Amino acid sequence: MTDAGLVLEGVSAAYRDTRVLHRLDLEVHRGELLVVLGPSGAGKSTLLRLVAGLHPVDEGRVLIQGRDVTGLRPGRRNVSMVFQSYALFPHLTALDNITFGLEVRDVSRAAARDRARAAAASVGCAHLLDRRPGQLSGGERQRVALARALVREPDLFLFDEPLSNLDPELRVETRGELKALHARLGVTSVHVTHDQTEALVLADRIAVLRDGRLEQLGTPDEIWRTPATVFVARFVGSPAMNLVPAGGPIVPSGLPEPCAGDHLLGFRPEAVRLTTAAAEPESFPLPAFDAAGTVERVDVVGEDAYAYIQVSDHVLTARVPATARPAPGDPVGVGVRWADVHVFDAGSGRRVPAP
């Protein structure tokens, strides 16, 4: 536990008599950037708020760098939080917003301003210090909010969907700046988002939440390549992973263990091989299955195209080069290799070893 920046031990929490977190165990390594990923209602923001001391813990403990802070007020936890709404005082300049938290803690005005200027320079907003929030763009307000968090020199950074209000281009730019900032500072950080791309780009590890429970904890590669549950497999990936029942009308009988029986086979759109109806079967090396289908629609996204193909009772998604895309109504062959297949227990939704 000495190497942990944050530990949640059996933490439960409720909101308006509804249980939001269910005996959650989670450890964040010291200096790690952990991204908590999940849909709305998963308990992500509640988790962040109870770590900050803004929401009560019904049971369990919260430890920051080995210190039990479960019963401590927010001001005694030495954490900094960046909110989705920026939470800047509209009547104060950027400089005064950044120094406010220091001055109420009896840091001298001169020292607070020196630290604020250094923090502002580190996030690229030193030239904005004389402006008020109403004179700043969304990206500029976000930089001021980051500087305000940095100036505290905390044991733990908490980020509550800080990029969700930015336009797409600025979101990508700020995402890169956050990643570089964490690499430079090395402060333990927990970043909450529902954006899977943001999670995969930023995280050292990702904790996937669903209905207040931990579905999977792992590196971005582990989450993507070996999803632990059907929920993770479909939530992480756009378009979502294809899922078909083993032994159904698409998948042939006589499957190797452990695929026989009550299982689902999952495969990402990029794993699907398409051919014209006249293609030879050997176009599909080591096939898990090959079947015939009809293209229902095609979405073109830059260099890629996503073909949605009706195969028996299922619509499968395939990613293909936009320049070689089929047309709606085309008959196609659909094939998938065993090497690209994920196997899940149909009852529990949990991953089982691949064949």
Stockholm file with secondary structure:
# STOCKHOLM 1.0

chainA/1-355         MTDAGLVLEGVSAAYRDTRVLHRLDLEVHRGELLVVLGPSGAGKSTLLRLVAGLHPVDEGRVLIQGRDVTGLRPGRRNVSMVFQSYALFPHLTALDNITFGLEVRDVSRAAARDRARAAAASVGCAHLLDRRPGQLSGGERQRVALARALVREPDLFLFDEPLSNLDPELRVETRGELKALHARLGVTSVHVTHDQTEALVLADRIAVLRDGRLEQLGTPDEIWRTPATVFVARFVGSPAMNLVPAGGPIVPSGLPEPCAGDHLLGFRPEAVRLTTAAAEPESFPLPAFDAAGTVERVDVVGEDAYAYIQVSDHVLTARVPATARPAPGDPVGVGVRWADVHVFDAGSGRRVPAP
#=GR chainA/1-355 SS CTTEEEEEEEEEEEETTEEEEEEEEEEEETTCEEEEECCTTSSHHHHHHHHHTSSCCSEEEEEETTEECTTSCGGGSCEEEECTTCCCCTTSCHHHHHHHHHHTTTCCHHHHHHHHHHHHHHTTCGGGTTSCGGGSCHHHHHHHHHHHHHTTCCSEEEEESTTTTSCHHHHHHHHHHHHHHHHHHCCCEEEEESCHHHHHHHCSEEEEEETTEEEEEECHHHHHHSCSBHHHHHHSSSSCCEEEETTSSSSCSSCCTTSSSSEEEEECGGGCEEEETTCCGGGSSSEEEEEEEEEEEEEEETTEEEEEEEETTEEEEEEEEGGGCCCTTCEEEEEEEGGGCEEEETTTCBEECCC
#=GC SS_cons         CTTEEEEEEEEEEEETTEEEEEEEEEEEETTCEEEEECCTTSSHHHHHHHHHTSSCCSEEEEEETTEECTTSCGGGSCEEEECTTCCCCTTSCHHHHHHHHHHTTTCCHHHHHHHHHHHHHHTTCGGGTTSCGGGSCHHHHHHHHHHHHHTTCCSEEEEESTTTTSCHHHHHHHHHHHHHHHHHHCCCEEEEESCHHHHHHHCSEEEEEETTEEEEEECHHHHHHSCSBHHHHHHSSSSCCEEEETTSSSSCSSCCTTSSSSEEEEECGGGCEEEETTCCGGGSSSEEEEEEEEEEEEEEETTEEEEEEEETTEEEEEEEEGGGCCCTTCEEEEEEEGGGCEEEETTTCBEECCC
//
